[in-house]
Amino acid sequence: MALRNIRIFGDDVLRKKCKEVTEVTPRTKQLIEDMLDTMYESEGVGLAAPQVGIVKRIVVIDIGDGPVIMINPVILEQSGEQTGDEGCLSLPGKAAIVKRPNYVKAKAYDENMKPYEIEGTELLARAICHELDHLDGILYSDRAESEPVDVQYDDEE
């Protein structure tokens, strides 16, 4: 297990537009494995490569149904609307209200560069939109209805 340092708000890498992945090398596979380890260790539901300092179009997501690896993802369709709290591992301890589509259909490549499509609603739709934004240098706070505020967790009472 290899953990990567998560880049925090203010780090320039979080604002960069990521580059397409043209081939999956052993280093790419190691990056994906490290991203999953880092996401799970940080108790996140998603992580994008720029969040660990790598300017490539790779995201990992797990909302509790097992990991989803997305290389060069593109949203094909979106519909509906949901509004709710959103946080980010790159803005630790903060959350804000963000409006997202309630349904998303995307295409991507898996870790073997095999193309696939994925559909998601609710949390998965939110996670896909959130992580894909990272690939274009967009943070949830850019889309928030108000400034992110400190989050108090139940175990801190």
Disulfide bonds with the S-S distance in Angstrom:
none
